[in-house]
């Protein structure tokens, strides 16, 4: 589809236009597609760019949405859900000024059985990046100990996202309970470092192990999605050795050399679907 105003700056500081965002998705689509199509979406829109006054979260359709953005009713409560089926859908999102694409942890045809667990590491202000890295590797060690597969991506913000690929067998309650218990176990083993409580007060000097992304209707930013940050960062799958060797949560950006280099290397999530395991409650 043709973009209107392709030269509009969505990230003025980084010099990234609407066309630049579409070019980004063209480059990452072969790796991104299976993680974003046919999933309920939540969108962060910034029609005037990330520095503009208008920035809002959107889960339902609005006037003028292109037909490439699919709509369906949530079987539980009838609420409208948005999804895309192909690259035309992503192009339609770009046309709307969508600067972040967030996904549910399930597909639209298996909406009550999540196919991933997400742990989002959210550090308190001022914590050293080495602390965040160590916590991310600690999650990996604990998941390995449970015999659960795990992969990692940068958030494009302050932390990392550790993902457990699941066979879609367990329901939302089972998955969220597991994630909550896992986060609480981390807090109990090292209360000086970790908290499983959302409040700012509980987070002081600690890293919040955010398990709340695993509730029905909750979302996490999609792999390879742009972020609404001034420097046009991207959430990018990486290897565990890269985390060990110092890759940072905001190291990748649209048009950046680091992302270009990553796309030329082997796909770190190439075996994602083969890794899937059932979570037993």
C-alpha positions in Angstrom: 0.0 0.0 0.0 1.1 3.6 -0.6 1.8 5.7 2.5 0.4 9.2 2.8 3.1 11.7 3.9 6.0 9.1 3.8 8.4 11.9 4.7 6.7 12.7 8.0 9.2 12.4 10.8 8.0 10.0 13.4 11.3 10.1 15.3 12.6 13.7 14.8 15.8 13.3 16.9 16.8 10.1 15.0 15.6 11.4 11.6 13.3 8.4 11.0 10.3 9.0 8.8 7.1 7.0 8.2 8.8 5.5 5.1 11.8 4.7 7.2 9.7 2.7 9.6 8.1 0.8 6.7 11.5 0.1 5.3 12.5 -1.2 8.8 9.6 -3.7 8.8 10.4 -4.8 5.3 13.9 -5.7 6.4 12.9 -7.6 9.6 9.6 -9.1 8.3 11.1 -12.6 7.4 12.0 -12.9 11.1 9.1 -11.0 12.6 6.2 -12.4 10.7 5.5 -15.5 12.8 5.5 -13.6 16.1 3.0 -10.9 15.1 0.5 -12.2 12.5 -2.9 -13.6 13.7 -2.3 -12.4 17.3 -4.5 -9.9 19.2 -2.6 -6.6 19.2 -2.4 -3.4 21.2 -0.9 -0.4 19.5 1.0 2.7 20.5 0.2 5.5 18.1 2.0 8.8 17.7 0.4 10.5 14.6 2.5 13.6 15.1 5.7 11.7 15.9 7.1 10.5 19.3 7.8 14.1 20.3 4.2 15.2 19.5 1.4 15.8 22.0 -0.7 13.0 20.6 0.5 9.6 21.8 -2.0 6.9 22.9 -2.6 3.2 23.4 -5.2 1.6 21.2 -6.8 -1.9 21.4 -9.9 -1.3 19.3 -10.7 -0.1 15.7 -11.1 3.5 14.9 -12.5 5.3 11.8 -10.2 5.2 8.7 -8.5 1.9 9.6 -7.4 0.0 6.5 -9.1 -3.3 5.7 -5.7 -5.0 6.1 -6.1 -4.6 9.9 -8.4 -7.4 10.9 -11.1 -7.2 13.6 -12.7 -9.9 15.7 -14.8 -10.3 18.8 -13.2 -11.6 21.9 -15.1 -14.9 22.6 -15.1 -14.2 26.3 -16.6 -10.7 26.5 -17.4 -9.6 22.9 -14.8 -6.8 23.0 -13.3 -6.0 19.7 -9.7 -7.2 19.0 -7.3 -6.1 16.3 -4.9 -8.4 14.4 -3.0 -8.5 11.1 -2.7 -11.3 8.6 0.3 -10.3 6.5 2.8 -7.5 5.7 0.0 -5.3 4.3 -1.3 -5.2 7.9 2.0 -3.9 9.1 2.0 -1.3 6.4 -1.5 -0.2 7.4 -0.2 0.2 11.0 2.6 2.4 9.8 0.2 4.5 7.9 -1.7 5.1 11.2 1.5 6.3 12.9 1.8 3.2 15.0 5.2 3.4 16.7 5.0 0.3 18.9 3.3 -3.1 18.2 2.3 -5.1 21.2 1.1 -8.7 21.1 -1.0 -11.0 23.3 0.8 -14.2 24.3 -1.6 -16.3 22.1 -3.0 -16.6 18.6 -6.5 -15.5 17.6 -7.5 -19.2 16.9 -6.3 -20.4 20.3 -7.0 -17.4 22.4 -7.4 -19.2 25.7 -4.2 -21.2 25.6 -1.1 -19.0 25.6 2.0 -20.1 23.7 4.6 -18.2 25.6 5.6 -17.0 29.1 7.2 -13.5 29.3 9.4 -12.2 32.1 10.0 -8.5 31.7 12.9 -7.2 33.8 12.1 -3.6 34.9 15.0 -2.1 36.9 14.6 0.8 39.4 16.1 4.1 38.2 19.8 4.3 38.7 20.5 0.5 38.8 23.6 -0.5 36.9 23.2 -2.3 33.6 25.4 -5.1 34.9 22.7 -5.7 37.6 20.0 -6.0 34.9 22.3 -8.3 32.8 23.0 -10.5 35.8 19.3 -10.8 36.7 18.5 -11.8 33.1 21.1 -14.5 33.2 19.8 -15.6 36.6 16.3 -16.1 35.1 17.9 -18.2 32.4 19.7 -20.4 35.0 16.5 -20.9 37.0 14.5 -21.8 33.8 17.2 -24.2 32.7 16.9 -25.8 36.2 13.2 -26.3 35.6 13.9 -27.9 32.2 12.1 -25.0 30.4 13.3 -23.6 27.1 14.1 -19.9 27.0 15.1 -17.2 24.6 15.9 -13.5 25.2 15.4 -10.2 23.4 16.3 -6.6 24.2 13.3 -4.4 25.2 14.5 -1.3 23.4 14.1 0.4 26.8 15.7 -0.4 30.2 15.6 -4.1 30.4 15.4 -7.5 28.7 12.5 -9.8 28.0 13.0 -13.5 28.7 10.5 -15.7 26.8 9.6 -19.3 27.4 8.1 -20.9 24.2 5.1 -23.0 25.1 2.9 -25.5 23.4 -0.5 -23.9 23.7 -2.0 -26.4 26.2 -2.3 -24.7 29.6 -4.9 -21.9 30.2 -4.1 -18.3 31.2 -4.6 -18.9 34.9 -2.0 -21.8 34.9 0.5 -19.7 33.0 0.1 -16.6 35.1 0.3 -18.6 38.3 3.5 -20.2 37.2 5.0 -16.8 36.2 3.9 -15.3 39.5 5.3 -18.2 41.6 8.6 -18.0 39.6 8.9 -14.2 40.2 8.1 -14.6 43.9 10.7 -17.4 44.2 13.3 -15.0 42.8 12.3 -12.3 45.3 12.4 -14.8 48.2 15.9 -16.0 47.3 17.3 -12.6 46.9 15.1 -9.8 48.3 17.8 -7.2 48.1 17.9 -7.6 44.3 14.4 -8.6 43.2 10.8 -7.8 43.7 7.7 -9.4 42.4 5.6 -6.4 43.5 4.6 -3.7 41.0 4.6 -0.7 43.3 7.4 2.0 42.9 8.1 1.7 46.7 8.8 -2.1 46.4 11.0 -1.5 43.4 13.4 0.9 45.2 16.9 -0.3 44.4 15.6 -3.5 43.0 14.6 -5.1 39.7 10.9 -5.8 39.2 10.4 -9.3 37.7 7.3 -8.4 35.7 5.1 -11.5 35.4 2.0 -9.5 34.8 2.4 -9.8 31.0 1.1 -13.3 31.3 -2.5 -12.4 32.0 -5.3 -12.7 29.5 -5.4 -9.5 27.5 -2.0 -8.3 28.7 0.6 -7.6 26.0 4.3 -7.3 25.5 6.1 -5.5 22.7 6.6 -7.6 19.6 10.0 -8.9 18.5 11.5 -6.3 16.0 8.9 -3.7 16.9 10.1 -0.1 17.1 9.8 1.7 20.4 8.5 5.2 21.1 11.9 6.4 22.4 13.7 9.5 21.0 16.4 7.4 19.4 14.1 5.0 17.6 15.2 1.8 19.4 13.9 -1.6 18.5 13.2 -4.7 20.6 15.5 -7.3 19.1 16.0 -11.1 19.7 19.6 -11.8 20.7 21.6 -14.9 21.8 22.5 -15.7 25.4 26.2 -15.3 24.6 25.5 -11.8 23.4 23.8 -10.9 26.7 26.8 -12.4 28.5 29.2 -10.3 26.4 27.5 -7.0 27.1 24.7 -6.3 24.6 22.4 -3.6 26.1 18.6 -3.3 26.1 18.7 -0.2 23.9 21.6 -1.1 21.6 19.5 -1.6 18.4 17.8 1.1 16.5 16.1 1.7 13.2 18.7 2.0 10.5 21.4 1.3 13.1 24.6 -0.7 12.3 24.0 -3.1 15.2 20.6 -4.1 13.8 22.0 -4.4 10.3 24.7 -6.7 11.5 22.2 -8.8 13.6 20.0 -9.4 10.5 23.0 -10.7 8.6 23.8 -13.2 11.3 21.9 -16.4 12.0 18.4 -15.9 13.5 18.8 -16.3 17.3 15.1 -17.4 17.5 15.2 -19.6 14.5 14.3 -22.7 16.6 11.6 -20.9 18.6 8.8 -23.3 17.5 10.9 -26.4 17.9 11.7 -25.4 21.5 8.1 -25.3 22.6 7.2 -27.3 25.7 3.9 -27.9 27.5 3.6 -26.2 30.9 2.0 -28.5 33.4 0.0 -26.8 36.2 
